[in-house]
Amino acid sequence: MNRKDSKNPAVKYREELILLNGKGKNIREIAFELDLDDSDVIKALNELNLSFKTASLLKLEAYRNKLRLFASQGYNASDIARELGKTRASIVRYCRLYDIALPKEKISP
């Protein structure tokens, strides 16, 4: 049986569900796009073991990735705070929360 002939939305719309979920579309938007009921979308996402990603979750993931990149390039908390317009304390707290290792601060004499 062809994937597109399946009655199971998780099988029939697998690629589309992955793509739309990855773009941060909500359940209603995915359902509208694929012409499905909201409950079918929820069931299909669960069957595919996809956690629902909202736009704000995607934004937080991008922020964490940016912090990891800065840290891997040797930026310390003060440098990152300056680059992102945040406080040093916020950067340290966030990195601690998400296990992002930061280089040690250089102490001026």
For each residue, the residues with C-beta under 8 A, 3 or more apart:
1: 5 6
2: 5 6
3: 6 11 12 14
4: 12
5: 1 2 12
6: 1 2 3 11 12
7: 12
8: 11 12 44 47
9: 12 13 17 34 36 40 41 43 44
10: 13 14 17 43 44 45 47 48
11: 3 6 8 14
12: 3 4 5 6 7 8 9
13: 9 10 16 17 34 36 44
14: 3 10 11 17 18 48
15: 18 19
16: 13 19 20 33 34
17: 9 10 13 14 20 21 30 34 41 44 45 48 50
18: 14 15 21 22 48 50
19: 15 16 22 23
20: 16 17 23 25 29 30 33 34
21: 17 18 24 25 30 45 50 52 53
22: 18 19 53
23: 19 20 58
24: 21 53 54 55 57 58
25: 20 21 29 30 33
26: 29 30 52 54
27: 30 31 38 41 42 52
28: 31 32 38
29: 20 25 26 32 33
30: 17 20 21 25 26 27 33 34 36 41
31: 27 28 34 35 36 37 38 40 41
32: 28 29 35
33: 16 20 25 29 30
34: 9 13 16 17 20 30 31 41
35: 31 32
36: 9 13 30 31 40 41 44
37: 31 40 41
38: 27 28 31 41 42
39: 42 43
40: 9 31 36 37 43 44
41: 9 17 27 30 31 34 36 37 38 44 45
42: 27 38 39 45 46
43: 9 10 39 40 46 47
44: 8 9 10 13 17 36 40 41 47 48
45: 10 17 21 41 42 48 50 52
46: 42 43 49 50
47: 8 10 43 44
48: 10 14 17 18 44 45
49: 46
50: 17 18 21 45 46
51:
52: 21 26 27 45
53: 21 22 24 57 58
54: 24 26 57 58
55: 24 58 59
56: 59 60
57: 24 53 54 60 61
58: 23 24 53 54 55 61 62
59: 55 56 62 63
60: 56 57 63 64
61: 57 58 64 65
62: 58 59 65 66
63: 59 60 66 67
64: 60 61 67 68 98 100
65: 61 62 68 69
66: 62 63 69 70 84
67: 63 64 70 71 80 91 94 95 98 100
68: 64 65 71 72 100
69: 65 66 72 73
70: 66 67 73 75 79 80 83
71: 67 68 74 75 80 95 100 101 102 103
72: 68 69
73: 69 70
74: 71 103
75: 70 71 79 80 83 102 103
76: 79 80 102 103 104 105 106
77: 80 81 88 91 92 95 102 105
78: 81 82 88 105
79: 70 75 76 82 83
80: 67 70 71 75 76 77 83 84 86 91 102
81: 77 78 84 85 86 87 88 90 91
82: 78 79 85
83: 70 75 79 80
84: 66 80 81 91
85: 81 82
86: 80 81 90 91
87: 81 90 91
88: 77 78 81 91 92
89: 92 93
90: 81 86 87 93 94
91: 67 77 80 81 84 86 87 88 94 95 102
92: 77 88 89 95 96 102
93: 89 90 96 97
94: 67 90 91 97 98 100
95: 67 71 77 91 92 98 99 100 101 102
96: 92 93 99 100
97: 93 94
98: 64 67 94 95
99: 95 96
100: 64 67 68 71 94 95 96
101: 71 95
102: 71 75 76 77 80 91 92 95
103: 71 74 75 76
104: 76
105: 76 77 78
106: 76
107:
108:
109:
